[in-house]
């Protein structure tokens, strides 16, 4: 997949990639440059540890309804089909 940078320095992330990663308008991204490559990654808030019955449980911070819906089985199948 190829995209270009416009005059204002903006890059369009293709719709298929945005949908797969659950990126919506307003999603914060980190930008890193390493060995000639630019990497964009969603900012991930670390989970909060909560004590439950003597165990520490990781709970997401923020509204769960805003988390992307991921079809794990579909992602596994796509990965399997990438290789001959």
PDB file with one MODEL, atoms N, CA, C and O in Angstrom:
MODEL        1
ATOM      1  N   UNK A   1       0.842  -1.164   0.000  1.00  0.00           N
ATOM      2  CA  UNK A   1       0.000   0.000   0.000  1.00  0.00           C
ATOM      3  C   UNK A   1       0.896   1.238   0.000  1.00  0.00           C
ATOM      4  O   UNK A   1       1.865   1.301   0.756  1.00  0.00           O
ATOM      5  N   UNK A   2       0.588   2.190  -0.816  1.00  0.00           N
ATOM      6  CA  UNK A   2       1.394   3.395  -0.931  1.00  0.00           C
ATOM      7  C   UNK A   2       0.518   4.619  -0.697  1.00  0.00           C
ATOM      8  O   UNK A   2      -0.647   4.650  -1.092  1.00  0.00           O
ATOM      9  N   UNK A   3       1.097   5.620  -0.052  1.00  0.00           N
ATOM     10  CA  UNK A   3       0.410   6.890   0.159  1.00  0.00           C
ATOM     11  C   UNK A   3       1.440   7.999  -0.033  1.00  0.00           C
ATOM     12  O   UNK A   3       2.635   7.718  -0.124  1.00  0.00           O
ATOM     13  N   UNK A   4       1.000   9.241  -0.096  1.00  0.00           N
ATOM     14  CA  UNK A   4       1.923  10.354  -0.302  1.00  0.00           C
ATOM     15  C   UNK A   4       1.737  11.415   0.788  1.00  0.00           C
ATOM     16  O   UNK A   4       0.732  11.432   1.499  1.00  0.00           O
ATOM     17  N   UNK A   5       2.719  12.283   0.894  1.00  0.00           N
ATOM     18  CA  UNK A   5       2.667  13.412   1.826  1.00  0.00           C
ATOM     19  C   UNK A   5       2.199  14.626   1.037  1.00  0.00           C
ATOM     20  O   UNK A   5       2.727  14.894  -0.042  1.00  0.00           O
ATOM     21  N   UNK A   6       1.215  15.371   1.551  1.00  0.00           N
ATOM     22  CA  UNK A   6       0.753  16.568   0.849  1.00  0.00           C
ATOM     23  C   UNK A   6       1.636  17.766   1.204  1.00  0.00           C
ATOM     24  O   UNK A   6       2.578  17.637   1.985  1.00  0.00           O
ATOM     25  N   UNK A   7       1.327  18.931   0.629  1.00  0.00           N
ATOM     26  CA  UNK A   7       2.133  20.131   0.835  1.00  0.00           C
ATOM     27  C   UNK A   7       2.185  20.563   2.290  1.00  0.00           C
ATOM     28  O   UNK A   7       3.156  21.189   2.715  1.00  0.00           O
ATOM     29  N   UNK A   8       1.152  20.237   3.060  1.00  0.00           N
ATOM     30  CA  UNK A   8       1.108  20.613   4.478  1.00  0.00           C
ATOM     31  C   UNK A   8       1.813  19.584   5.362  1.00  0.00           C
ATOM     32  O   UNK A   8       1.859  19.741   6.582  1.00  0.00           O
ATOM     33  N   UNK A   9       2.364  18.530   4.750  1.00  0.00           N
ATOM     34  CA  UNK A   9       3.067  17.506   5.517  1.00  0.00           C
ATOM     35  C   UNK A   9       2.166  16.422   6.079  1.00  0.00           C
ATOM     36  O   UNK A   9       2.584  15.652   6.944  1.00  0.00           O
ATOM     37  N   UNK A  10       0.940  16.356   5.597  1.00  0.00           N
ATOM     38  CA  UNK A  10      -0.007  15.359   6.103  1.00  0.00           C
ATOM     39  C   UNK A  10       0.079  14.073   5.294  1.00  0.00           C
ATOM     40  O   UNK A  10       0.368  14.085   4.098  1.00  0.00           O
ATOM     41  N   UNK A  11      -0.180  12.967   5.978  1.00  0.00           N
ATOM     42  CA  UNK A  11      -0.191  11.649   5.346  1.00  0.00           C
ATOM     43  C   UNK A  11      -1.578  11.051   5.541  1.00  0.00           C
ATOM     44  O   UNK A  11      -2.121  11.078   6.646  1.00  0.00           O
ATOM     45  N   UNK A  12      -2.141  10.521   4.486  1.00  0.00           N
ATOM     46  CA  UNK A  12      -3.441   9.858   4.578  1.00  0.00           C
ATOM     47  C   UNK A  12      -3.199   8.385   4.852  1.00  0.00           C
ATOM     48  O   UNK A  12      -2.488   7.713   4.105  1.00  0.00           O
ATOM     49  N   UNK A  13      -3.797   7.886   5.931  1.00  0.00           N
ATOM     50  CA  UNK A  13      -3.731   6.458   6.244  1.00  0.00           C
ATOM     51  C   UNK A  13      -4.911   5.810   5.522  1.00  0.00           C
ATOM     52  O   UNK A  13      -6.057   6.199   5.742  1.00  0.00           O
ATOM     53  N   UNK A  14      -4.642   4.828   4.664  1.00  0.00           N
ATOM     54  CA  UNK A  14      -5.734   4.213   3.896  1.00  0.00           C
ATOM     55  C   UNK A  14      -6.850   3.680   4.798  1.00  0.00           C
ATOM     56  O   UNK A  14      -6.604   3.226   5.916  1.00  0.00           O
ATOM     57  N   UNK A  15      -8.075   3.747   4.290  1.00  0.00           N
ATOM     58  CA  UNK A  15      -9.261   3.357   5.063  1.00  0.00           C
ATOM     59  C   UNK A  15      -9.164   1.928   5.579  1.00  0.00           C
ATOM     60  O   UNK A  15      -9.553   1.657   6.716  1.00  0.00           O
ATOM     61  N   UNK A  16      -8.653   1.012   4.765  1.00  0.00           N
ATOM     62  CA  UNK A  16      -8.564  -0.393   5.205  1.00  0.00           C
ATOM     63  C   UNK A  16      -7.658  -0.530   6.431  1.00  0.00           C
ATOM     64  O   UNK A  16      -7.940  -1.328   7.325  1.00  0.00           O
ATOM     65  N   UNK A  17      -6.582   0.239   6.472  1.00  0.00           N
ATOM     66  CA  UNK A  17      -5.671   0.193   7.613  1.00  0.00           C
ATOM     67  C   UNK A  17      -6.334   0.820   8.833  1.00  0.00           C
ATOM     68  O   UNK A  17      -6.251   0.280   9.936  1.00  0.00           O
ATOM     69  N   UNK A  18      -6.995   1.965   8.632  1.00  0.00           N
ATOM     70  CA  UNK A  18      -7.690   2.625   9.754  1.00  0.00           C
ATOM     71  C   UNK A  18      -8.739   1.717  10.357  1.00  0.00           C
ATOM     72  O   UNK A  18      -8.851   1.624  11.579  1.00  0.00           O
ATOM     73  N   UNK A  19      -9.502   1.051   9.524  1.00  0.00           N
ATOM     74  CA  UNK A  19     -10.557   0.152  10.018  1.00  0.00           C
ATOM     75  C   UNK A  19      -9.965  -1.031  10.766  1.00  0.00           C
ATOM     76  O   UNK A  19     -10.469  -1.415  11.821  1.00  0.00           O
ATOM     77  N   UNK A  20      -8.896  -1.612  10.225  1.00  0.00           N
ATOM     78  CA  UNK A  20      -8.284  -2.778  10.861  1.00  0.00           C
ATOM     79  C   UNK A  20      -7.724  -2.436  12.235  1.00  0.00           C
ATOM     80  O   UNK A  20      -7.790  -3.253  13.154  1.00  0.00           O
ATOM     81  N   UNK A  21      -7.167  -1.222  12.382  1.00  0.00           N
ATOM     82  CA  UNK A  21      -6.558  -0.821  13.647  1.00  0.00           C
ATOM     83  C   UNK A  21      -7.516  -0.068  14.559  1.00  0.00           C
ATOM     84  O   UNK A  21      -7.165   0.258  15.693  1.00  0.00           O
ATOM     85  N   UNK A  22      -8.716   0.210  14.077  1.00  0.00           N
ATOM     86  CA  UNK A  22      -9.684   0.926  14.904  1.00  0.00           C
ATOM     87  C   UNK A  22      -9.333   2.394  15.078  1.00  0.00           C
ATOM     88  O   UNK A  22      -9.668   2.995  16.099  1.00  0.00           O
ATOM     89  N   UNK A  23      -8.653   2.982  14.084  1.00  0.00           N
ATOM     90  CA  UNK A  23      -8.292   4.395  14.162  1.00  0.00           C
ATOM     91  C   UNK A  23      -9.470   5.249  13.705  1.00  0.00           C
ATOM     92  O   UNK A  23     -10.020   5.039  12.625  1.00  0.00           O
ATOM     93  N   UNK A  24      -9.840   6.192  14.522  1.00  0.00           N
ATOM     94  CA  UNK A  24     -10.945   7.095  14.220  1.00  0.00           C
ATOM     95  C   UNK A  24     -10.430   8.526  14.297  1.00  0.00           C
ATOM     96  O   UNK A  24      -9.365   8.761  14.869  1.00  0.00           O
ATOM     97  N   UNK A  25     -11.167   9.495  13.730  1.00  0.00           N
ATOM     98  CA  UNK A  25     -10.719  10.880  13.843  1.00  0.00           C
ATOM     99  C   UNK A  25     -10.496  11.265  15.309  1.00  0.00           C
ATOM    100  O   UNK A  25     -11.332  10.992  16.170  1.00  0.00           O
ATOM    101  N   UNK A  26      -9.368  11.896  15.572  1.00  0.00           N
ATOM    102  CA  UNK A  26      -9.037  12.304  16.931  1.00  0.00           C
ATOM    103  C   UNK A  26      -8.147  11.318  17.664  1.00  0.00           C
ATOM    104  O   UNK A  26      -7.716  11.599  18.782  1.00  0.00           O
ATOM    105  N   UNK A  27      -7.858  10.157  17.057  1.00  0.00           N
ATOM    106  CA  UNK A  27      -6.979   9.185  17.683  1.00  0.00           C
ATOM    107  C   UNK A  27      -5.573   9.766  17.780  1.00  0.00           C
ATOM    108  O   UNK A  27      -5.028  10.232  16.780  1.00  0.00           O
ATOM    109  N   UNK A  28      -4.980   9.744  18.970  1.00  0.00           N
ATOM    110  CA  UNK A  28      -3.619  10.234  19.161  1.00  0.00           C
ATOM    111  C   UNK A  28      -2.630   9.182  18.665  1.00  0.00           C
ATOM    112  O   UNK A  28      -2.787   7.992  18.940  1.00  0.00           O
ATOM    113  N   UNK A  29      -1.608   9.631  17.928  1.00  0.00           N
ATOM    114  CA  UNK A  29      -0.593   8.735  17.397  1.00  0.00           C
ATOM    115  C   UNK A  29       0.789   9.210  17.835  1.00  0.00           C
ATOM    116  O   UNK A  29       1.029  10.412  17.952  1.00  0.00           O
ATOM    117  N   UNK A  30       1.696   8.266  18.077  1.00  0.00           N
ATOM    118  CA  UNK A  30       3.084   8.624  18.306  1.00  0.00           C
ATOM    119  C   UNK A  30       3.823   8.451  16.982  1.00  0.00           C
ATOM    120  O   UNK A  30       3.536   7.533  16.213  1.00  0.00           O
ATOM    121  N   UNK A  31       4.773   9.339  16.728  1.00  0.00           N
ATOM    122  CA  UNK A  31       5.556   9.290  15.505  1.00  0.00           C
ATOM    123  C   UNK A  31       7.010   9.075  15.902  1.00  0.00           C
ATOM    124  O   UNK A  31       7.557   9.836  16.699  1.00  0.00           O
ATOM    125  N   UNK A  32       7.636   8.042  15.350  1.00  0.00           N
ATOM    126  CA  UNK A  32       9.044   7.798  15.611  1.00  0.00           C
ATOM    127  C   UNK A  32       9.772   7.628  14.281  1.00  0.00           C
ATOM    128  O   UNK A  32       9.221   7.116  13.307  1.00  0.00           O
ATOM    129  N   UNK A  33      11.020   8.070  14.271  1.00  0.00           N
ATOM    130  CA  UNK A  33      11.877   7.902  13.102  1.00  0.00           C
ATOM    131  C   UNK A  33      13.051   7.049  13.530  1.00  0.00           C
ATOM    132  O   UNK A  33      13.756   7.384  14.482  1.00  0.00           O
ATOM    133  N   UNK A  34      13.267   5.934  12.822  1.00  0.00           N
ATOM    134  CA  UNK A  34      14.312   5.013  13.207  1.00  0.00           C
ATOM    135  C   UNK A  34      14.872   4.321  11.970  1.00  0.00           C
ATOM    136  O   UNK A  34      14.128   3.683  11.226  1.00  0.00           O
ATOM    137  N   UNK A  35      16.160   4.441  11.748  1.00  0.00           N
ATOM    138  CA  UNK A  35      16.836   3.782  10.624  1.00  0.00           C
ATOM    139  C   UNK A  35      16.161   4.070   9.281  1.00  0.00           C
ATOM    140  O   UNK A  35      15.982   3.163   8.468  1.00  0.00           O
ATOM    141  N   UNK A  36      15.791   5.314   9.052  1.00  0.00           N
ATOM    142  CA  UNK A  36      15.201   5.691   7.776  1.00  0.00           C
ATOM    143  C   UNK A  36      13.743   5.351   7.614  1.00  0.00           C
ATOM    144  O   UNK A  36      13.201   5.504   6.519  1.00  0.00           O
ATOM    145  N   UNK A  37      13.080   4.889   8.671  1.00  0.00           N
ATOM    146  CA  UNK A  37      11.657   4.537   8.598  1.00  0.00           C
ATOM    147  C   UNK A  37      10.869   5.409   9.569  1.00  0.00           C
ATOM    148  O   UNK A  37      11.344   5.724  10.660  1.00  0.00           O
ATOM    149  N   UNK A  38       9.694   5.786   9.172  1.00  0.00           N
ATOM    150  CA  UNK A  38       8.784   6.533  10.038  1.00  0.00           C
ATOM    151  C   UNK A  38       7.703   5.570  10.501  1.00  0.00           C
ATOM    152  O   UNK A  38       7.105   4.865   9.687  1.00  0.00           O
ATOM    153  N   UNK A  39       7.448   5.535  11.805  1.00  0.00           N
ATOM    154  CA  UNK A  39       6.454   4.636  12.357  1.00  0.00           C
ATOM    155  C   UNK A  39       5.374   5.450  13.068  1.00  0.00           C
ATOM    156  O   UNK A  39       5.672   6.328  13.876  1.00  0.00           O
ATOM    157  N   UNK A  40       4.131   5.147  12.757  1.00  0.00           N
ATOM    158  CA  UNK A  40       2.981   5.735  13.446  1.00  0.00           C
ATOM    159  C   UNK A  40       2.352   4.640  14.296  1.00  0.00           C
ATOM    160  O   UNK A  40       2.121   3.531  13.813  1.00  0.00           O
ATOM    161  N   UNK A  41       2.076   4.943  15.547  1.00  0.00           N
ATOM    162  CA  UNK A  41       1.448   3.958  16.426  1.00  0.00           C
ATOM    163  C   UNK A  41       0.441   4.667  17.319  1.00  0.00           C
ATOM    164  O   UNK A  41       0.710   5.771  17.792  1.00  0.00           O
ATOM    165  N   UNK A  42      -0.717   4.049  17.559  1.00  0.00           N
ATOM    166  CA  UNK A  42      -1.695   4.664  18.459  1.00  0.00           C
ATOM    167  C   UNK A  42      -1.112   4.794  19.862  1.00  0.00           C
ATOM    168  O   UNK A  42      -0.396   3.911  20.335  1.00  0.00           O
ATOM    169  N   UNK A  43      -1.426   5.900  20.514  1.00  0.00           N
ATOM    170  CA  UNK A  43      -1.017   6.096  21.902  1.00  0.00           C
ATOM    171  C   UNK A  43      -1.874   5.171  22.756  1.00  0.00           C
ATOM    172  O   UNK A  43      -3.103   5.201  22.688  1.00  0.00           O
ATOM    173  N   UNK A  44      -1.213   4.358  23.550  1.00  0.00           N
ATOM    174  CA  UNK A  44      -1.924   3.391  24.375  1.00  0.00           C
ATOM    175  C   UNK A  44      -1.761   3.783  25.836  1.00  0.00           C
ATOM    176  O   UNK A  44      -0.643   3.907  26.334  1.00  0.00           O
ATOM    177  N   UNK A  45      -2.874   3.974  26.509  1.00  0.00           N
ATOM    178  CA  UNK A  45      -2.841   4.277  27.934  1.00  0.00           C
ATOM    179  C   UNK A  45      -2.644   2.969  28.685  1.00  0.00           C
ATOM    180  O   UNK A  45      -3.398   2.017  28.484  1.00  0.00           O
ATOM    181  N   UNK A  46      -1.634   2.917  29.551  1.00  0.00           N
ATOM    182  CA  UNK A  46      -1.423   1.661  30.274  1.00  0.00           C
ATOM    183  C   UNK A  46      -2.609   1.338  31.176  1.00  0.00           C
ATOM    184  O   UNK A  46      -3.274   2.247  31.672  1.00  0.00           O
ATOM    185  N   UNK A  47      -2.880   0.058  31.391  1.00  0.00           N
ATOM    186  CA  UNK A  47      -4.015  -0.319  32.233  1.00  0.00           C
ATOM    187  C   UNK A  47      -3.749   0.020  33.702  1.00  0.00           C
ATOM    188  O   UNK A  47      -2.607   0.194  34.128  1.00  0.00           O
ATOM    189  N   UNK A  48      -4.830   0.104  34.448  1.00  0.00           N
ATOM    190  CA  UNK A  48      -4.758   0.365  35.890  1.00  0.00           C
ATOM    191  C   UNK A  48      -4.841  -0.983  36.599  1.00  0.00           C
ATOM    192  O   UNK A  48      -5.659  -1.831  36.243  1.00  0.00           O
ATOM    193  N   UNK A  49      -3.987  -1.173  37.605  1.00  0.00           N
ATOM    194  CA  UNK A  49      -4.033  -2.411  38.369  1.00  0.00           C
ATOM    195  C   UNK A  49      -5.017  -2.266  39.527  1.00  0.00           C
ATOM    196  O   UNK A  49      -4.943  -1.317  40.307  1.00  0.00           O
ATOM    197  N   UNK A  50      -5.937  -3.221  39.625  1.00  0.00           N
ATOM    198  CA  UNK A  50      -6.984  -3.203  40.642  1.00  0.00           C
ATOM    199  C   UNK A  50      -6.919  -4.506  41.420  1.00  0.00           C
ATOM    200  O   UNK A  50      -6.767  -5.574  40.827  1.00  0.00           O
ATOM    201  N   UNK A  51      -7.032  -4.434  42.736  1.00  0.00           N
ATOM    202  CA  UNK A  51      -7.025  -5.652  43.565  1.00  0.00           C
ATOM    203  C   UNK A  51      -8.411  -6.289  43.532  1.00  0.00           C
ATOM    204  O   UNK A  51      -9.412  -5.634  43.827  1.00  0.00           O
ATOM    205  N   UNK A  52      -8.461  -7.558  43.176  1.00  0.00           N
ATOM    206  CA  UNK A  52      -9.706  -8.339  43.149  1.00  0.00           C
ATOM    207  C   UNK A  52      -9.440  -9.669  43.840  1.00  0.00           C
ATOM    208  O   UNK A  52      -8.679 -10.496  43.337  1.00  0.00           O
ATOM    209  N   UNK A  53     -10.058  -9.870  44.972  1.00  0.00           N
ATOM    210  CA  UNK A  53      -9.920 -11.131  45.719  1.00  0.00           C
ATOM    211  C   UNK A  53      -8.456 -11.515  45.947  1.00  0.00           C
ATOM    212  O   UNK A  53      -8.094 -12.688  45.849  1.00  0.00           O
ATOM    213  N   UNK A  54      -7.641 -10.547  46.245  1.00  0.00           N
ATOM    214  CA  UNK A  54      -6.240 -10.815  46.524  1.00  0.00           C
ATOM    215  C   UNK A  54      -5.343 -10.869  45.300  1.00  0.00           C
ATOM    216  O   UNK A  54      -4.136 -11.067  45.436  1.00  0.00           O
ATOM    217  N   UNK A  55      -5.900 -10.699  44.115  1.00  0.00           N
ATOM    218  CA  UNK A  55      -5.123 -10.715  42.877  1.00  0.00           C
ATOM    219  C   UNK A  55      -5.117  -9.319  42.277  1.00  0.00           C
ATOM    220  O   UNK A  55      -6.075  -8.566  42.451  1.00  0.00           O
ATOM    221  N   UNK A  56      -4.044  -8.963  41.569  1.00  0.00           N
ATOM    222  CA  UNK A  56      -4.017  -7.712  40.825  1.00  0.00           C
ATOM    223  C   UNK A  56      -4.524  -7.989  39.414  1.00  0.00           C
ATOM    224  O   UNK A  56      -4.031  -8.882  38.724  1.00  0.00           O
ATOM    225  N   UNK A  57      -5.506  -7.215  39.006  1.00  0.00           N
ATOM    226  CA  UNK A  57      -6.129  -7.383  37.701  1.00  0.00           C
ATOM    227  C   UNK A  57      -5.931  -6.103  36.903  1.00  0.00           C
ATOM    228  O   UNK A  57      -6.154  -5.010  37.424  1.00  0.00           O
ATOM    229  N   UNK A  58      -5.513  -6.223  35.640  1.00  0.00           N
ATOM    230  CA  UNK A  58      -5.337  -5.068  34.768  1.00  0.00           C
ATOM    231  C   UNK A  58      -6.692  -4.665  34.198  1.00  0.00           C
ATOM    232  O   UNK A  58      -7.369  -5.478  33.569  1.00  0.00           O
ATOM    233  N   UNK A  59      -7.087  -3.425  34.414  1.00  0.00           N
ATOM    234  CA  UNK A  59      -8.353  -2.898  33.902  1.00  0.00           C
ATOM    235  C   UNK A  59      -8.053  -1.742  32.960  1.00  0.00           C
ATOM    236  O   UNK A  59      -7.205  -0.906  33.272  1.00  0.00           O
ATOM    237  N   UNK A  60      -8.722  -1.674  31.821  1.00  0.00           N
ATOM    238  CA  UNK A  60      -8.466  -0.567  30.901  1.00  0.00           C
ATOM    239  C   UNK A  60      -8.882   0.765  31.509  1.00  0.00           C
ATOM    240  O   UNK A  60      -9.848   0.852  32.267  1.00  0.00           O
ATOM    241  N   UNK A  61      -8.131   1.793  31.158  1.00  0.00           N
ATOM    242  CA  UNK A  61      -8.459   3.145  31.599  1.00  0.00           C
ATOM    243  C   UNK A  61      -9.240   3.812  30.468  1.00  0.00           C
ATOM    244  O   UNK A  61      -8.843   3.722  29.306  1.00  0.00           O
ATOM    245  N   UNK A  62     -10.312   4.458  30.785  1.00  0.00           N
ATOM    246  CA  UNK A  62     -11.120   5.117  29.763  1.00  0.00           C
ATOM    247  C   UNK A  62     -12.404   4.354  29.489  1.00  0.00           C
ATOM    248  O   UNK A  62     -12.726   3.367  30.151  1.00  0.00           O
ATOM    249  N   UNK A  63     -13.110   4.835  28.513  1.00  0.00           N
ATOM    250  CA  UNK A  63     -14.406   4.273  28.163  1.00  0.00           C
ATOM    251  C   UNK A  63     -14.237   3.020  27.305  1.00  0.00           C
ATOM    252  O   UNK A  63     -13.701   3.092  26.200  1.00  0.00           O
ATOM    253  N   UNK A  64     -14.688   1.885  27.805  1.00  0.00           N
ATOM    254  CA  UNK A  64     -14.568   0.622  27.066  1.00  0.00           C
ATOM    255  C   UNK A  64     -15.338   0.649  25.759  1.00  0.00           C
ATOM    256  O   UNK A  64     -14.959  -0.023  24.799  1.00  0.00           O
ATOM    257  N   UNK A  65     -16.413   1.418  25.714  1.00  0.00           N
ATOM    258  CA  UNK A  65     -17.214   1.464  24.490  1.00  0.00           C
ATOM    259  C   UNK A  65     -16.451   2.097  23.339  1.00  0.00           C
ATOM    260  O   UNK A  65     -16.811   1.890  22.180  1.00  0.00           O
ATOM    261  N   UNK A  66     -15.399   2.870  23.630  1.00  0.00           N
ATOM    262  CA  UNK A  66     -14.616   3.511  22.574  1.00  0.00           C
ATOM    263  C   UNK A  66     -13.461   2.641  22.096  1.00  0.00           C
ATOM    264  O   UNK A  66     -12.765   3.015  21.153  1.00  0.00           O
ATOM    265  N   UNK A  67     -13.242   1.486  22.725  1.00  0.00           N
ATOM    266  CA  UNK A  67     -12.196   0.592  22.282  1.00  0.00           C
ATOM    267  C   UNK A  67     -12.583  -0.018  20.938  1.00  0.00           C
ATOM    268  O   UNK A  67     -13.760  -0.292  20.703  1.00  0.00           O
ATOM    269  N   UNK A  68     -11.610  -0.233  20.055  1.00  0.00           N
ATOM    270  CA  UNK A  68     -11.954  -0.796  18.744  1.00  0.00           C
ATOM    271  C   UNK A  68     -12.450  -2.232  18.873  1.00  0.00           C
ATOM    272  O   UNK A  68     -11.993  -2.992  19.727  1.00  0.00           O
ATOM    273  N   UNK A  69     -13.379  -2.578  18.020  1.00  0.00           N
ATOM    274  CA  UNK A  69     -13.880  -3.943  17.984  1.00  0.00           C
ATOM    275  C   UNK A  69     -12.971  -4.721  17.042  1.00  0.00           C
ATOM    276  O   UNK A  69     -12.848  -4.382  15.865  1.00  0.00           O
ATOM    277  N   UNK A  70     -12.341  -5.756  17.561  1.00  0.00           N
ATOM    278  CA  UNK A  70     -11.371  -6.525  16.795  1.00  0.00           C
ATOM    279  C   UNK A  70     -11.879  -7.942  16.620  1.00  0.00           C
ATOM    280  O   UNK A  70     -12.258  -8.601  17.587  1.00  0.00           O
ATOM    281  N   UNK A  71     -11.884  -8.403  15.384  1.00  0.00           N
ATOM    282  CA  UNK A  71     -12.253  -9.779  15.075  1.00  0.00           C
ATOM    283  C   UNK A  71     -10.964 -10.594  15.048  1.00  0.00           C
ATOM    284  O   UNK A  71     -10.283 -10.648  14.023  1.00  0.00           O
ATOM    285  N   UNK A  72     -10.630 -11.222  16.162  1.00  0.00           N
ATOM    286  CA  UNK A  72      -9.368 -11.941  16.310  1.00  0.00           C
ATOM    287  C   UNK A  72      -9.284 -13.088  15.311  1.00  0.00           C
ATOM    288  O   UNK A  72      -8.233 -13.303  14.707  1.00  0.00           O
ATOM    289  N   UNK A  73     -10.358 -13.816  15.131  1.00  0.00           N
ATOM    290  CA  UNK A  73     -10.350 -14.945  14.196  1.00  0.00           C
ATOM    291  C   UNK A  73     -10.022 -14.464  12.778  1.00  0.00           C
ATOM    292  O   UNK A  73      -9.278 -15.126  12.054  1.00  0.00           O
ATOM    293  N   UNK A  74     -10.570 -13.328  12.386  1.00  0.00           N
ATOM    294  CA  UNK A  74     -10.301 -12.777  11.055  1.00  0.00           C
ATOM    295  C   UNK A  74      -8.829 -12.383  10.932  1.00  0.00           C
ATOM    296  O   UNK A  74      -8.210 -12.644   9.901  1.00  0.00           O
ATOM    297  N   UNK A  75      -8.260 -11.759  11.968  1.00  0.00           N
ATOM    298  CA  UNK A  75      -6.854 -11.375  11.930  1.00  0.00           C
ATOM    299  C   UNK A  75      -5.952 -12.601  11.826  1.00  0.00           C
ATOM    300  O   UNK A  75      -4.961 -12.583  11.095  1.00  0.00           O
ATOM    301  N   UNK A  76      -6.288 -13.659  12.549  1.00  0.00           N
ATOM    302  CA  UNK A  76      -5.501 -14.895  12.483  1.00  0.00           C
ATOM    303  C   UNK A  76      -5.571 -15.485  11.082  1.00  0.00           C
ATOM    304  O   UNK A  76      -4.554 -15.904  10.528  1.00  0.00           O
ATOM    305  N   UNK A  77      -6.756 -15.517  10.515  1.00  0.00           N
ATOM    306  CA  UNK A  77      -6.928 -16.065   9.174  1.00  0.00           C
ATOM    307  C   UNK A  77      -6.158 -15.247   8.145  1.00  0.00           C
ATOM    308  O   UNK A  77      -5.537 -15.815   7.246  1.00  0.00           O
ATOM    309  N   UNK A  78      -6.189 -13.906   8.265  1.00  0.00           N
ATOM    310  CA  UNK A  78      -5.431 -13.046   7.349  1.00  0.00           C
ATOM    311  C   UNK A  78      -3.936 -13.335   7.459  1.00  0.00           C
ATOM    312  O   UNK A  78      -3.235 -13.395   6.449  1.00  0.00           O
ATOM    313  N   UNK A  79      -3.458 -13.512   8.675  1.00  0.00           N
ATOM    314  CA  UNK A  79      -2.034 -13.790   8.881  1.00  0.00           C
ATOM    315  C   UNK A  79      -1.656 -15.144   8.274  1.00  0.00           C
ATOM    316  O   UNK A  79      -0.607 -15.275   7.643  1.00  0.00           O
ATOM    317  N   UNK A  80      -2.500 -16.130   8.466  1.00  0.00           N
ATOM    318  CA  UNK A  80      -2.226 -17.459   7.881  1.00  0.00           C
ATOM    319  C   UNK A  80      -2.183 -17.400   6.357  1.00  0.00           C
ATOM    320  O   UNK A  80      -1.377 -18.086   5.729  1.00  0.00           O
ATOM    321  N   UNK A  81      -3.043 -16.588   5.769  1.00  0.00           N
ATOM    322  CA  UNK A  81      -3.123 -16.512   4.311  1.00  0.00           C
ATOM    323  C   UNK A  81      -2.014 -15.655   3.692  1.00  0.00           C
ATOM    324  O   UNK A  81      -1.846 -15.644   2.473  1.00  0.00           O
ATOM    325  N   UNK A  82      -1.256 -14.935   4.533  1.00  0.00           N
ATOM    326  CA  UNK A  82      -0.160 -14.115   4.002  1.00  0.00           C
ATOM    327  C   UNK A  82       0.973 -14.968   3.480  1.00  0.00           C
ATOM    328  O   UNK A  82       1.725 -14.529   2.610  1.00  0.00           O
ATOM    329  N   UNK A  83       1.111 -16.172   3.992  1.00  0.00           N
ATOM    330  CA  UNK A  83       2.249 -17.020   3.641  1.00  0.00           C
ATOM    331  C   UNK A  83       1.790 -18.170   2.756  1.00  0.00           C
ATOM    332  O   UNK A  83       0.736 -18.763   2.983  1.00  0.00           O
ATOM    333  N   UNK A  84       2.600 -18.479   1.741  1.00  0.00           N
ATOM    334  CA  UNK A  84       2.208 -19.577   0.841  1.00  0.00           C
ATOM    335  C   UNK A  84       2.308 -20.938   1.492  1.00  0.00           C
ATOM    336  O   UNK A  84       2.010 -21.949   0.856  1.00  0.00           O
TER     337      UNK A  84
ENDMDL
END
